[in-house]
Amino acid sequence: MARTTRRRALTTLGAALAGAVALPAGTALAGEDRRGPRPLWRAHAHNDYEHPRPLLDALDHRFGSVEADIYLVGGRLLVAHDPEDLDPARTLESLYLDPLAARVRAHHGRVYRGDRRPLQLLVDIKTEGAATYLELDRRLRRYRHLFTTYAHGRVHPGAVTVVVSGDRAARAPMAAQKTRPAFYDGRLTDLGTSAPASFVPLISDNWTLNFTWQGVGAFPEAERSKLRDIVGAVHARGQRVRFWATPDLPGAARDAVWGELLAAGVDHLNTDDLAGLEAFLDARRGA
């Protein structure tokens, strides 16, 4: 979409927001009593909000990470992939923050019963980064004790860890904060900087910009070595690594790429196919 068209769409929607009322999170606790295998901490729900039940479907499939794209419109944080899909009822609070808060209360401080590891909520900023992050920061601070926080040089674990991605202008206001309820999603270029894991716990990058292999035929040995070098460098800094734009159509090619990512120690596997990745990881119990 052209920039002028996007601006027009956002402006029009913003004017309509004053009287809009968000839908209640009536199904917030759906699936909370699910008993079954352990959470799949390496499973990342890309574009999670496009599923029939945002967040809840991913939790029912035991995912350890979910992704929400946000737009700052009329003072609200709306969740959508494109401006034409914006809906005043689909706010970050109604789709993610309120359901997570309810679930964590019901589970006595945890997202998954019996496991204290935090769920990762990757928030991808689609509008101007600095202003959108500052609004996100204000809203996250309303949910005390829900999030992993950074305060005066120390990280304090919570039930949910928010990692901010998207528009890179968010980085400056985040870095200036002495306390914050969110962290920054770095890129491979951050490996050559002094940015610590307490600020950049996650390194994400585009698979297709770093590798030519798409799962067909043998993985070139030079690319396999490169992948393992990247993972080693990230892990040596106490960070996690994720690639987006990996093959995601069901079939042998996707499984081959996922298998190489697991073997190399990549921390998060990206997918829109919740059931497909769940089945893949369940078949590989050591993942």
C-alpha positions in Angstrom: 0.0 0.0 0.0 1.3 3.5 -0.9 2.3 5.6 2.1 -0.4 8.2 1.3 -3.1 5.5 1.1 -1.9 4.0 4.4 -2.0 7.4 6.1 -5.5 8.0 4.8 -6.7 4.6 6.1 -5.2 5.3 9.5 -6.6 8.8 9.7 -10.1 7.6 8.8 -10.1 4.8 11.3 -8.7 7.1 14.0 -11.6 9.4 13.6 -14.0 6.5 14.2 -12.4 5.3 17.4 -13.7 7.7 19.9 -17.1 5.9 20.1 -15.8 2.4 19.5 -16.0 -0.2 22.2 -13.6 -3.2 22.3 -15.1 -6.7 22.4 -14.9 -8.4 25.7 -12.3 -11.1 26.1 -15.1 -13.6 26.8 -13.1 -16.6 25.9 -10.0 -15.6 27.8 -9.6 -18.8 29.7 -10.5 -21.2 26.9 -8.1 -24.1 27.0 -6.6 -23.1 30.3 -7.3 -26.5 31.9 -5.8 -28.5 29.0 -3.8 -31.4 30.3 -1.2 -32.9 28.0 2.4 -32.9 26.9 4.8 -30.1 27.9 4.8 -26.7 26.2 6.7 -26.3 22.9 9.0 -23.5 23.8 10.6 -23.5 20.3 7.3 -23.0 18.5 6.6 -19.4 17.4 3.2 -18.4 16.1 3.9 -16.0 13.3 1.0 -13.6 12.5 -0.8 -15.3 15.4 -3.7 -12.8 15.3 -4.9 -14.2 12.0 -6.0 -17.4 13.6 -9.7 -17.8 14.5 -8.9 -17.4 18.2 -5.8 -15.2 18.5 -3.4 -16.3 21.3 -5.8 -19.0 22.5 -5.3 -21.3 19.5 -1.5 -21.0 19.9 -1.8 -21.8 23.6 -4.0 -24.8 22.9 -1.2 -26.0 20.6 1.3 -25.4 23.4 3.3 -22.7 21.6 6.0 -20.8 23.6 6.0 -17.7 21.5 3.3 -15.6 19.7 3.5 -12.6 17.4 1.2 -9.6 17.2 1.5 -6.7 14.7 0.3 -3.4 16.1 -0.7 0.0 14.8 -1.0 3.2 16.8 -4.4 4.7 15.7 -6.3 7.3 17.6 -4.5 6.6 20.8 -5.2 2.9 20.6 -3.0 -0.1 19.8 -4.8 -2.1 17.1 -3.7 -5.6 16.0 -3.7 -6.3 12.2 -1.3 -7.2 9.4 -2.4 -4.4 7.0 -4.1 -1.1 7.5 -7.2 -2.2 5.6 -7.7 -4.9 8.2 -7.8 -2.6 11.2 -10.8 -3.0 13.5 -11.3 -0.8 16.6 -12.4 -3.9 18.6 -9.2 -5.8 17.9 -6.9 -4.1 20.4 -3.7 -5.4 21.9 -5.5 -5.5 25.3 -8.5 -7.4 24.1 -6.7 -10.0 22.1 -3.5 -10.5 24.2 -3.0 -8.6 27.4 -6.3 -9.2 29.1 -6.5 -12.9 28.2 -2.9 -13.4 29.3 -3.5 -11.6 32.6 -6.6 -13.7 33.3 -4.8 -16.9 32.5 -1.8 -16.1 34.6 -4.0 -15.3 37.6 -5.9 -18.6 37.1 -2.6 -20.5 36.9 -1.0 -18.8 39.9 1.6 -16.8 38.1 2.2 -19.1 35.1 1.0 -19.3 31.5 1.4 -23.0 31.5 0.6 -25.1 34.6 3.7 -26.7 36.0 6.2 -24.6 34.0 7.5 -21.3 35.1 9.3 -20.4 31.8 7.8 -17.2 30.3 5.7 -17.1 27.2 7.3 -14.7 24.6 5.0 -12.1 23.2 6.7 -10.6 20.1 5.1 -7.2 19.3 5.8 -6.0 15.8 5.4 -2.3 15.5 3.9 -1.2 12.1 3.5 2.5 12.7 6.2 5.1 13.7 8.4 3.2 16.2 9.1 5.8 18.9 5.6 7.1 19.4 4.1 3.6 19.2 6.6 2.1 21.6 5.9 4.9 24.2 2.2 4.1 24.0 2.9 0.4 24.3 5.1 1.0 27.3 2.3 2.9 29.0 -0.1 0.1 28.5 2.2 -2.7 29.5 2.9 -0.9 32.8 -0.8 -1.3 33.7 -0.4 -5.0 34.0 1.8 -5.2 37.1 3.6 -8.5 37.8 2.6 -10.0 34.4 5.8 -9.2 32.5 9.5 -9.8 32.7 11.0 -6.4 33.5 14.3 -4.7 33.3 15.1 -2.4 36.2 18.4 -0.6 36.9 20.6 -3.2 35.4 18.8 -6.4 36.4 16.2 -8.6 34.6 13.3 -9.8 36.7 11.5 -12.8 35.2 7.7 -12.7 34.8 5.1 -15.0 33.2 5.3 -13.2 29.9 8.3 -11.6 28.2 7.5 -8.9 25.7 10.0 -8.4 22.8 9.5 -5.4 20.6 10.2 -5.7 16.9 9.2 -3.9 13.7 9.9 -0.2 13.1 13.5 0.4 14.3 12.8 3.9 15.7 11.5 2.1 18.9 15.1 1.3 19.8 16.2 4.8 21.1 13.4 5.4 23.6 13.7 1.8 24.9 17.5 2.1 25.3 17.1 5.3 27.3 14.9 3.7 29.9 16.2 2.6 33.3 13.2 0.5 33.9 11.0 -1.1 31.2 8.5 -4.0 30.8 9.8 -5.0 27.3 12.9 -6.0 25.4 14.3 -5.4 21.9 14.4 -7.8 18.9 17.8 -7.4 17.4 19.2 -8.4 14.0 22.3 -10.3 13.0 24.1 -6.9 12.7 23.7 -6.6 16.5 26.2 -9.4 17.0 28.9 -6.9 16.3 27.8 -4.4 18.8 27.9 -4.0 22.6 24.1 -4.4 23.0 23.6 -6.9 25.9 21.2 -9.7 26.2 19.4 -7.7 29.0 18.3 -5.3 26.2 18.4 -7.6 23.1 17.5 -11.1 24.3 16.4 -12.2 20.8 18.1 -12.0 17.4 15.7 -12.3 14.4 16.5 -12.2 10.7 15.2 -13.0 7.3 16.1 -16.5 6.2 16.1 -15.7 2.5 18.6 -12.8 3.0 21.1 -15.2 4.6 20.6 -18.6 3.0 19.7 -19.8 -0.5 18.5 -23.2 0.6 14.7 -23.7 0.7 14.6 -27.3 1.8 14.9 -28.9 -1.7 17.9 -31.2 -2.1 20.9 -31.3 0.2 21.6 -28.4 2.5 24.9 -26.8 1.2 27.6 -27.6 3.7 28.8 -24.0 3.6 25.3 -22.8 4.5 25.0 -25.4 7.3 28.3 -24.2 8.7 27.2 -20.6 8.5 23.9 -21.4 10.3 25.7 -23.2 13.1 28.3 -20.3 13.4 25.4 -17.8 13.8 23.7 -19.9 16.4 26.9 -20.3 18.3 27.7 -16.6 18.3 24.2 -15.7 19.4 24.2 -18.3 22.2 27.6 -17.2 23.4 26.1 -13.8 24.1 23.2 -15.3 26.1 20.7 -14.5 23.4 18.2 -16.5 21.4 17.8 -16.7 17.6 14.9 -16.9 15.2 14.5 -16.7 11.4 11.5 -15.5 9.6 10.6 -16.2 5.9 11.4 -19.9 6.2 9.4 -22.3 4.0 5.9 -22.8 5.5 3.9 -24.9 3.1 3.4 -28.4 4.4 5.7 -30.9 2.9 9.2 -32.4 2.7 10.9 -29.1 2.0 9.5 -27.4 5.1 10.3 -30.4 7.3 13.9 -30.4 6.0 14.4 -26.8 6.9 12.8 -27.2 10.3 15.0 -30.3 10.9 18.2 -28.3 10.1 17.0 -25.4 12.3 16.5 -27.8 15.2 19.8 -29.6 14.7 21.7 -26.2 14.6 20.0 -25.1 17.9 17.8 -22.3 16.5 15.5 -21.3 19.4 12.3 -20.5 17.7 10.7 -22.0 14.6 8.4 -19.7 12.7 5.1 -20.8 11.3 1.5 -19.9 10.5 0.6 -23.7 10.7 0.0 -24.3 14.4 -1.0 -28.0 14.1 1.8 -28.7 11.6 4.6 -27.4 13.8 3.1 -29.0 16.9 3.0 -32.4 15.2 6.6 -31.9 13.9 8.0 -31.1 17.3 6.0 -33.8 19.0 7.6 -36.3 16.6 11.0 -35.1 17.8 10.7 -35.3 21.5 14.2 -33.9 22.2 13.2 -30.5 20.5 
